[in-house]
Amino acid sequence: MTLKVFIGWDSRETDAYNVCVKSLKEHSSQELDITPIVRETLIETGEYYRPQPEAGSVEFTYTRFLTPYLADYNGWALFIDCDFLPRNAVKMDGQKQVSYPRKNWSSCILWNCSHPSNKALTKDVASSESGAFLHRFQFLSDEEIGEIPLEWNWLEGEYDKPETPPAVIHFTNGGPWFDNWQDVDYAELWRSYL
């Protein structure tokens, strides 16, 4: 079975994206169909029309919510930010951090794209609804939202470093592809994939 994986792409983070893809391919136990979600391409094809959000936001701040649409509302798909490093078993680059419930849940989403409630995520909704509506998953009832174990979205700099490296390291505050983020936890591991 092939797993559809959509990765948020940002023009400032091409190294992060490439490392994310390499680590996914190296550690996946099944075939992957990996697709970058590139904001400019979606605008060119008419699938997205929201202006770029405030300075400091990544280019996929809202396009991530097109995942069910891009998967033709069919099957399961994984969305992850490009600053993830899958491995065995302040915000990015010092930008202002906005706090809200379920804040980091939208950085790693395992979507049931076939679920009727996810069909509410049209290109118009992703292009026009508020960040709070989308990132808080207000298009779903609480009973329709599951939870991913912490080891699959471990936030570097936000959580204490565990004795054993987590399954997925999320460089949410910034990572070694930025000059001023060279000494973060697991930077050497990230550089080994680069």
Stockholm file with secondary structure:
# STOCKHOLM 1.0

chainA/1-194         MTLKVFIGWDSRETDAYNVCVKSLKEHSSQELDITPIVRETLIETGEYYRPQPEAGSVEFTYTRFLTPYLADYNGWALFIDCDFLPRNAVKMDGQKQVSYPRKNWSSCILWNCSHPSNKALTKDVASSESGAFLHRFQFLSDEEIGEIPLEWNWLEGEYDKPETPPAVIHFTNGGPWFDNWQDVDYAELWRSYL
#=GR chainA/1-194 SS CCEEEEEECCTTCHHHHHHHHHHHHHHCSSCEEEEEECHHHHHHTTSCCCCCCSTTCCTTTTGGGGHHHHTTTCSEEEEECTTEEECCCCCGGGCCCCCCTTGGGGGEEEEETTSGGGGGCCHHHHHHSCHHHHHTTTTSCGGGCCCCCGGGSEETTTSCCCSSCCSEEECTTCCTTSGGGTTSTTHHHHHHHC
#=GC SS_cons         CCEEEEEECCTTCHHHHHHHHHHHHHHCSSCEEEEEECHHHHHHTTSCCCCCCSTTCCTTTTGGGGHHHHTTTCSEEEEECTTEEECCCCCGGGCCCCCCTTGGGGGEEEEETTSGGGGGCCHHHHHHSCHHHHHTTTTSCGGGCCCCCGGGSEETTTSCCCSSCCSEEECTTCCTTSGGGTTSTTHHHHHHHC
//
